[in-house]
Amino acid sequence: MEHWPTTPFLLLLLFLVAFAYVAYALYVRQSRRSEQRVRLFHADQIDNPEAVQEFLKVLVREKVRLRIRLNNRHKSYMSSLLAIDPQALLIDELFPLEGNELIRESTSVEVDFFLATIEKQRLHISYGFTSRYLATEQWKGFPALRIAFPERIIRNQKRKYLRISPPVTEPLFITFTLQGQTFTEKIANISAGGARFYTNLGKSMLAPGTRLATIHVEIPATGTITCPAIVRLLYPNEQPVIVEGKQMFNSCGIEFENIEDGLREKIIKYVIATERQALKRLSREFD
């Protein structure tokens, strides 16, 4: 006599099938969202209103710090994105506080930022958009600024070469001599065109335009990069950076000068390899 499955067995089987289907559907959905998010973060320009809004939601959720410039001036102010609506953005008051008065008379508001989820993976690529001041108001009892919703978000890779931050586990250092003294400083980021490093030296030593006759950078599995360099920027860090237990208060940007093509190619290969590793980790993080 043929035996048919009992009711409890059928119910269990149906439950397992339903559970497997739901799990698979969630996996597919999450995979698609992960792929879309990675593509979104690495697009050169985002101009679809829905995509822009989705991008901005990440800034709110992760409390990303914004760097604000008014009328394309060099001086910048810090803020953060508080809320979004289809017509406008609400940002925190600017710091230093003088910016809250200057923004009222401004004709353009330039906003730049790094996404924390990408920057912690060492992809030193910024994004930005242009807006304009609308009004000053209160948000949850605190002063806030309303600015126009941006038409597009642009990936600010303005330099000729991609710039990345070295892995925490494999830091890079630059060595150079000035005024008879030799200095070794930790590199914050590097590209085939130049580098930025942390330092406590001031403008008396590293004024923009200063020429470093010879700099040395030891790159893992590549060798030593040796060439002259020109100081392009020297500015205070927003917060002191701890390097080997010591506070570093300044950052210095240099441009490599007369670097051999072979050495430049080695840096490019190092940068690309480091970016690929970071992208793999970034993709796994979103899975």
Secondary structure as UniProt FT lines:
FT   HELIX           7..41
FT   STRAND          45..46
FT   HELIX           49..61
FT   TURN            62..63
FT   STRAND          65..70
FT   TURN            71..72
FT   STRAND          76..84
FT   STRAND          88..92
FT   TURN            97..98
FT   HELIX           99..102
FT   HELIX           103..105
FT   STRAND          109..113
FT   HELIX           116..119
FT   TURN            120..122
FT   STRAND          127..131
FT   STRAND          133..139
FT   TURN            140..141
FT   STRAND          142..148
FT   STRAND          153..155
FT   TURN            168..169
FT   STRAND          173..178
FT   TURN            179..180
FT   STRAND          181..190
FT   STRAND          194..199
FT   HELIX           203..206
FT   TURN            208..209
FT   STRAND          211..219
FT   TURN            220..222
FT   STRAND          223..243
FT   TURN            244..245
FT   STRAND          246..256
FT   HELIX           261..286
//
